[in-house]
Amino acid sequence: MSSIKQEAERCLKCKKAMCSAHCPASTAVPQVMELFLNGEIKKAGELLFMNNPLSAVTSVICPHERNCAGHCVLGIKGEPVMFYRIEEYLSRFYLETMDIPEIKKNGIKVAVAGAGPAGITMSILLLLHGYDVTLFEAQDNIGGILRYGIPPFRLSRDLLEMYKDIMLRMGLHFRPNTRIGTNIMIEDLFPDGYKAVFVSTGTGRPNKLGLIGETLGHVHFAVDYLKSPKAFKLGQQVAVVGAGNVAIDAARTAIRRAHSHVTILHFMGEDDMTANREEIEMAQIEGVEFIHYAQAVRIQENAVRCVRVKRIEDEAGNVRFEEDYTDVFDVPADSVIIAIGQGPGADMQVAGVKLTQRGLLDVNEWGETDTPGVYAAGDIVSGPRTVIEAVAFTKKVFQRMETYLREQPE
Ligand SMILES: Cc1cc2nc3c(=O)[nH]c(=O)nc-3n(C[C@H](O)[C@H](O)[C@H](O)COP(=O)(O)OP(=O)(O)OC[C@H]3O[C@@H](n4cnc5c(N)ncnc54)[C@H](O)[C@@H]3O)c2cc1C
């Protein structure tokens, strides 16, 4: 593998950089490369952090093939520049050596609900601009899915500790184990002096298959399993139902922790899977078995009953999947892990803000809810997406929220 310096030297520093154009956070790739090659690594790290405070995270777990690397012009005929490797190095170095800037406090209180990527990004932006931020988090620590979902072999937890330390040094008030929408409601915050509330509570509720057998003792939801894999006894044969990144993370964790034989089954073909190519490949290398075109129809004590699915593509290229109920088979399973997507929890139903039909927060393009002073971003607005998308929208919401805050009477 080439060194990161060699990798930076390959970059053409295009005037119209397609890598930047296809980064949801519009990372200034050519400028970062230039600073790096000139040896100005702290400046390069600062540029990354100020544009995307979570660049140390996104450089590791972004779907690069869909964003920067997937649009590098060098990738048309050869190998794209792996900017994210340089970004990871610079971002980590910056976090490790960061001097907390002297920030003049403005005394304006803002509440942030949810300490995942959106909540961390908003808190950092507010703190950098002098606001007095209190971050309420249902769990005992910051990170959201970065801590309680993505396995440590993909994202090192020391990064999250660095973020927590930086925010606390900037003056953050952190209230762990505090769920907004149970005892503290959004409307309770304004009388205590908060001028605005930012909601970033994510989509932590797993979707159900709706099948007979789903409540049995050997059946688990992937997001619950990934929260604390140690708490689960899975047995020798594990069947994971799903085709996305969450299914792959659960399967790869089960292989590591339970030394089980793990099978991923789902109703589509390999090319239709929504998981990243690299993740699928890693799971294959680690020995995960894939059964494509299998629709689970019932969960039994020791197996998942499936029917075969046919992939039908019409002349216009539209694809549909059709179950063949004459072709029935069982996938052996001591445990079944369900990974078919997530939705919002029930807290926001009582929070008094308008919801969409899917139960997500109903916001405009600036993240404004129907309640003045209440803003939202991240998965609770978009449904399950990616970290970089949560960061990018949070930045946009911050701009509107700042304007609102400046207009408020003292
Ligand atoms: C297993 C898994 C793997 C993934 N892998 C990737 C990947 O490789 N790359 C990628 O880009 N994206 C990945 N994603 C998606 C990505 O993690 C999410 O898009 C991102 O975390 C969304 O950020 P968020 O801040 O909106 O929500 P979350 O990360 O869900 O954070 C929400 C936070 O709010 C807290 N909370 C919930 N309700 C309340 C409440 N009422 N009061 C206070 N706090 C509350 C939660 O405890 C949580 O800490 C993955 C998702 C999962 C589930």
The ligand as an ORCA input file, in Angstrom:
! r2SCAN-3c Opt
* xyz 0 1
  C     -25.140     -0.667     13.154
  C     -25.042      0.592     12.329
  C     -23.950      0.792     11.519
  C     -23.824      1.970     10.781
  N     -22.713      2.142     10.008
  C     -22.518      3.334      9.386
  C     -21.325      3.570      8.652
  O     -20.454      2.723      8.545
  N     -21.155      4.793      8.077
  C     -22.101      5.789      8.192
  O     -21.880      6.897      7.695
  N     -23.255      5.576      8.850
  C     -23.488      4.383      9.460
  N     -24.653      4.158     10.139
  C     -25.654      5.251     10.215
  C     -25.215      6.354     11.183
  O     -24.701      5.787     12.353
  C     -26.396      7.288     11.485
  O     -26.846      7.851     10.266
  C     -25.973      8.413     12.448
  O     -25.485      7.877     13.664
  C     -27.140      9.345     12.728
  O     -26.765     10.277     13.710
  P     -27.844     10.915     14.711
  O     -27.086     11.847     15.576
  O     -28.977     11.449     13.934
  O     -28.446      9.699     15.531
  P     -27.841      8.611     16.517
  O     -26.456      8.240     16.189
  O     -28.859      7.533     16.559
  O     -27.826      9.342     17.937
  C     -29.005      9.676     18.610
  C     -28.708      9.817     20.082
  O     -29.869     10.327     20.743
  C     -30.071      9.593     21.946
  N     -31.493      9.702     22.270
  C     -32.538      9.022     21.728
  N     -33.705      9.445     22.249
  C     -33.376     10.408     23.143
  C     -34.154     11.249     23.977
  N     -35.483     11.181     23.970
  N     -33.518     12.134     24.788
  C     -32.152     12.226     24.782
  N     -31.382     11.460     23.994
  C     -31.981     10.574     23.169
  C     -29.615      8.204     21.619
  O     -29.305      7.482     22.798
  C     -28.393      8.498     20.771
  O     -27.239      8.659     21.553
  C     -24.828      2.972     10.849
  C     -25.966      2.741     11.622
  C     -26.084      1.567     12.363
  C     -27.321      1.335     13.200
*
